[in-house]
Amino acid sequence: MTTVQLTDHTDIGLRVLILLAAAAPERLSSAELAERHGLSHTHVQKVVQSLQSSGFVETFRGRGGGVQLA
């Protein structure tokens, strides 16, 4: 049996996408995403930025902002 090892960045990215899919169409903040998995807010922000530049998620600033699937 083969095992696949993911980098931390990829692991967090998959967790973020799964949470966003479960919460759709609501937006979640990066702080909420970090809190739900007990992760560093800074790391989650970096991952969300990568997901946004790749076109997987959309980000919104300000009140009522957050992250949602693209």
Phi, psi and omega in degrees: 000135180264142176247146179252130178251129181257149172287162178301320181299315180292319179299313179296320179300316178295319178297318179297313181297321179294315179296319180294322178294321180290330183268352185305140006268011180290155175263144175241145176279160178295330177295318177296317180299317180294317182295319183297332180249004179065038182253165176291131179300321180298315179296318180296320178300318179296319180294316179299320178298319177295317179296324179291317180292337177273353177088012181277328181229161173245142178244147181228135182262164174084189182297132183080007180281189180144206184234140173215162178297144180286000000 
